[in-house]
Amino acid sequence: MNGPIPNAARGPRDRTVAVVQGEYHISRDPSVVLSTVLGSCVSACIYDADGGIGGLNHFLLPGDERGGSAEMKYGSMAMELLINEMLKAGARRTNLKVKLYGGGRITAGLSDIGAKNIDFARGYCRREGFPVVSESLGGTQARRIHFRPSTGEVRLTLVAQTQAPKERVIAPRKPAADVTLF
């Protein structure tokens, strides 16, 4: 099923596993739901529905421009490690399908790293021959995803935009006369 995880399909015995920035997780357990929250980061939900196995990564940057970094914060490493772990666990490369999420431009005043992450993720899948069967990328809102790796089902929630309060300058206090500063 490529749509959302129906309420009836989520049981009381489901176990949610949080995947944070720079991590990935795979599972074939039908009760496992992988969860993450994305701003400019991107997650790839990759699964082999025939084999009943899947995984999710969460990367911050498209690639290490210096080359050769083994840090999971980079998409190039996050994709390779996730796919290799899935193949070692029994997934078949020819059965792998991908769903992509994230890459939002959450802060307008900063560079658009989300767009770079999106370009990387799409390009990687295209180069490696993995079909992207669905995506929710870009925009200005954060996303929360819940992914059932054994089936490929995803429930996507857009996180409401919030406006942080404006920064206010706090006047420094004068030290008390009897305090000695070091």
C-alpha positions in Angstrom: 0.0 0.0 0.0 1.5 3.4 -1.0 -0.9 5.6 1.0 -1.1 6.6 4.6 -1.1 4.0 7.4 -4.8 3.5 8.2 -5.8 3.8 11.8 -7.1 0.3 11.7 -3.7 -1.0 10.6 -1.9 0.7 13.6 -2.3 -1.6 16.5 -1.8 -1.1 20.2 1.3 -3.3 20.0 3.0 -1.1 17.4 6.5 0.1 18.5 7.6 3.5 17.3 11.4 3.9 16.7 12.6 7.5 16.4 15.3 8.2 13.8 17.1 11.4 14.4 19.5 13.5 12.3 22.4 11.5 11.1 20.9 8.1 11.8 19.1 5.3 9.9 17.2 2.2 11.0 15.9 -0.9 9.2 13.3 -3.5 10.2 11.2 -6.3 9.0 9.1 -6.4 12.1 5.5 -5.6 11.1 4.8 -3.9 14.4 7.7 -1.4 14.0 6.9 2.1 12.8 9.9 4.4 12.1 9.3 8.1 12.9 11.2 11.3 12.2 10.7 15.1 11.9 12.2 16.9 9.0 12.9 20.6 8.2 15.5 21.1 5.6 16.8 17.6 6.1 15.6 14.7 3.8 14.6 11.2 4.7 14.5 8.3 2.2 12.0 5.6 3.1 13.3 2.6 1.2 11.5 -0.8 1.1 11.2 -4.2 -0.5 7.5 -5.0 -0.1 8.0 -8.5 -1.4 10.7 -9.2 1.2 8.8 -7.3 3.9 11.8 -5.2 4.9 12.5 -1.5 4.8 14.4 1.3 6.3 14.6 5.1 6.8 17.5 7.5 7.0 17.7 11.2 8.0 20.4 13.3 6.5 21.3 17.0 7.0 23.6 17.8 4.0 23.8 16.4 0.4 27.4 15.4 0.4 30.9 16.0 1.8 32.5 18.5 -0.6 35.9 17.5 0.8 35.1 13.9 -0.2 35.7 10.7 1.7 33.8 11.6 4.9 32.1 8.7 6.7 29.7 10.9 8.6 26.0 10.0 8.5 25.0 13.6 8.3 25.8 13.5 4.6 23.3 12.1 2.2 25.8 10.1 0.2 26.8 8.1 3.2 23.3 7.8 4.6 22.0 6.3 1.4 24.8 3.9 1.0 24.7 2.6 4.5 20.9 2.2 4.6 20.8 0.3 1.3 23.8 -1.9 2.2 22.2 -2.8 5.5 19.0 -3.7 3.8 20.7 -5.9 1.2 22.7 -7.7 4.0 19.4 -8.3 5.8 17.8 -9.9 2.7 16.3 -7.2 0.6 16.6 -7.6 -3.1 18.0 -4.5 -4.9 15.7 -5.0 -7.9 12.7 -4.8 -5.5 13.7 -1.6 -3.7 11.3 1.4 -3.9 11.8 4.8 -2.5 9.7 7.5 -0.9 11.3 10.9 -0.3 10.4 13.5 2.3 11.7 16.8 3.6 13.9 19.5 2.1 11.8 22.4 3.3 13.0 26.0 3.4 12.1 26.6 7.0 14.1 29.8 7.6 13.9 32.2 4.7 17.0 34.2 5.7 19.4 31.3 5.3 20.7 29.5 2.3 18.3 26.9 0.8 20.0 23.7 1.9 16.7 21.9 1.6 16.8 22.4 -2.2 20.3 20.9 -2.3 19.2 17.9 -0.3 16.3 17.4 -2.6 18.5 17.6 -5.7 20.9 15.1 -4.2 18.2 12.6 -3.2 16.5 12.6 -6.5 19.8 12.4 -8.4 21.0 9.6 -6.3 17.9 7.5 -6.9 18.0 8.2 -10.6 21.7 7.3 -10.9 21.2 4.1 -8.9 18.0 3.1 -10.7 15.7 3.1 -7.7 12.2 4.2 -8.5 10.8 7.0 -6.4 7.1 6.1 -6.0 6.1 9.1 -3.9 7.5 12.2 -2.4 6.7 15.3 -0.4 9.6 17.7 -0.8 10.3 21.4 -0.5 7.9 24.1 0.7 8.2 25.9 3.9 6.8 23.5 6.5 8.4 20.9 8.6 7.1 17.3 8.2 6.6 14.4 10.6 6.6 11.0 9.0 5.7 7.6 10.3 7.0 4.7 8.1 6.1 1.0 8.4 9.2 -0.5 6.9 7.7 -4.0 6.4 5.0 -2.7 4.0 6.2 0.7 2.8 3.2 2.5 4.2 3.8 6.2 5.3 1.7 8.6 7.3 2.8 12.2 6.6 1.8 15.2 8.8 2.8 18.7 7.9 3.9 20.6 11.0 2.1 23.9 11.5 4.3 26.9 10.8 5.1 28.9 13.9 6.7 32.2 14.2 9.4 32.4 16.8 9.2 35.5 19.0 11.5 38.4 17.9 14.8 38.5 19.6 14.9 41.1 22.4 18.1 42.6 23.7 18.5 42.2 27.5 20.5 45.0 29.1 23.4 43.7 31.1 23.2 44.1 34.8 25.8 45.8 36.8 27.6 43.5 39.2 26.9 44.2 42.9 29.7 46.2 44.6 30.7 43.3 46.9 31.2 40.7 44.1 34.7 39.9 42.9 35.0 38.9 39.3 37.7 36.5 38.2 
